[in-house]
Amino acid sequence: MQQADIGLIGLGVMGANLALNIAENGYRVAVFNRTAAKTREFYEEAGSLKEQIIPCETLEELAKNIRAPRPIILMVKAGEAVDEQVAALKPFLAREDIIIDAGNANFHDTVRRLAELGPNDPTFVGMGVSGGEEGARHGPSIMVGGTPESYARIEPVLTAISAKYQGQSCSALLGPDGAGHFVKTIHNGIEYADMQMIAEVYGVLRDGLGLEPAAIGKIFEKWNAGPLNSYLVEITAKVLLAVDRKTGKPAVDVILDSAGQKGTGRWAAIEAQMLGIPATGIEAAVAARSISSLVSQRGEASKAYSGLETAKLSDDSTAFVDALEQGLLAGKIAAYAQGFDVMAGASKEHGWNVPLATTARIWRAGCIIRSQFLDQIADAFEGSEGKNLLLAPAFVERMKSTSQSLRKVVAEAALAGLPVPALAAALSYFDSFRQARGTANLIQAQRDFFGAHGFKRIGEEGDFHGPWSEPA
C-alpha cells in the first residue's frame, strides 16, 4: 500500500474535517483516534475520499504508514492531552520526524515541548489553525512556528489545504518554536475585542434605540457591504436575522447572555501585560465576558439599582446609526493596532522575527477575523515592521475621519448608562497614544515622593529626585 504523506491524531470535529480537507486536496492521510471505533466510523463515512485515507488502530501502525520524515498532526485538547500524546507517540518516531500541535496551545507549552525533545527525538511544530469547523474542512488560515526544515516537509500539504485569497495561500512559517501559537493567541485576542465591540453596538441599537433583532440585522447587513466588510459583521447580520424554530422568536433573544471563553483571550491579555504593551481593547473584552458570566449577581444588581434604568438615547436619527458604523470601524482599527503591537513586542522579546505583513496577508481568508482592511494593514507593515498601525498614513486618515464618531458613540452610551467597555477602551487608547504630553509626570513625582524611585527631567540626562522633603 502507498504510504501516507502526513498523519493526523484526533478525529473530533476539527480533526475529522482537517483530515477530509487533506484527502480532498490529493494527499494521503493516515488517521488515528484513541477510540478505534471512531476511526472506523470516520473511514466508513469518508465516501469517495476513502482511497486517500489510511485508518490506523495503533500508534505504531500510524507511524509505519507515513512516508519519512513523518509529519503527524495532533488535533487533541490543549494541555496535558498533548503531553500524553507526544510521550505515547515518541517511541515510534525517528529524529527527523515532525510532531505538529494544531490545537489552541499556550505558546509557553510549545517552547517547552520543543526544548524537552532530545537530539535523537522528532522535532516539534506549533501550528495555529483559524477558521472553525468550516475552515478546517474547506480552508483555514494556518500560522506555523518551527524550523525551516520541518516547514519545508509540510509546506506542500499546508499550502494545498489552507484558505486562498486571490490565489495566494493563507499559510506561512512565522518564526521558530512558539511563534505560530503566539500569533494565533493574539489573533484570538483581536477576535475577542472585535466580537465585544460588535456586541456593544448591538446593545446600543437594542437598548438605546429600541430596535428589534431583525432591524439590527439589516443594519449589519448594510454595513457589511461597506468599510466594515468582515466575516464577523457578516455572520452578525445572519445571527440577528435568524428565527428560533421552537418559539418563533428571534434566535438571539432566546440565548442566555453569558459568554464562554476557552482561555486564548486571557492569554493574549496576560502576555500583553507581561510585555508592557497596552492591549486595552482585548483586556476589556476578556473582562466583559467574565462579567457576563455573573448572571445571578447581575440580576440582583439590577434590582438593587432599580431607578437607574437605562435611558433611551436622545439621538435616534440616521446620523447616529452612521456614527455607530464609523465608531465601530475606529474601534476595530485600534484593536488591530494593539494586537499587532503585542506581536511585534513578543517577536523582539523572543527573537522570532515574525513578519507582520505576512501575518496580515494570511488572515485575509479562512480565519475568523478576516476583514476588508487587512490588505491595508499588510501594506502598512511593509518596510516598517516595528511601527504602530496608528502611525501608518492610511490609518491616520481613517482614524481622523472616524474617531469623532467613536467619541460620540461612547459619550452617548455613557450618558444613557449603556456599557461599551471595549469601545471606550479603544477611544482612551487612541486619545492617550496621540497625546504628546500626558500625565505620567505626576505619577513619577508621586513614585519618587513615597518610594524615592527617581525621575527623568525634560532635556537632561540622569536620574533626579524632587524637593519633597524640603520645607514649603
Salt bridges, closest charged atoms under 4 A:
ASP5 OD1 - ARG67 NH2 3.46
GLU24 OE1 - ARG137 NH1 3.04
GLU44 OE1 - LYS50 NZ 3.35
GLU57 OE2 - ARG40 NH1 2.70
GLU60 OE2 - LYS64 NZ 3.54
ASP83 OD2 - ARG112 NH2 3.14
ASP83 OD1 - ARG113 NE 2.81
ASP97 OD2 - ARG70 NH2 2.82
ASP101 OD2 - ARG113 NH1 3.65
ASP109 OD1 - ARG112 NH2 3.52
GLU116 OE1 - ARG112 NH1 3.25
ASP121 OD2 - LYS90 NZ 3.86
GLU134 OE2 - HIS138 NE2 3.93
GLU191 OE1 - HIS187 ND1 3.85
ASP194 OD2 - LYS332 NZ 2.86
ASP207 OD1 - ARG206 NE 2.84
GLU221 OE1 - LYS218 NZ 3.53
GLU234 OE2 - LYS238 NZ 3.16
ASP257 OD2 - ARG298 NH1 2.97
GLU271 OE2 - HIS108 NE2 2.93
ASP315 OD2 - LYS408 NZ 3.55
ASP316 OD2 - LYS312 NZ 3.94
ASP375 OD1 - ARG364 NH1 2.60
ASP379 OD1 - ARG361 NH2 3.87
GLU382 OE2 - ARG361 NH1 2.76
GLU412 OE2 - LYS408 NZ 3.71
ASP431 OD2 - ARG407 NH1 2.88
ASP431 OD1 - ARG434 NE 3.18
ASP448 OD1 - HIS465 ND1 2.68
GLU460 OE2 - ARG457 NE 3.15
ASP463 OD1 - LYS456 NZ 2.99
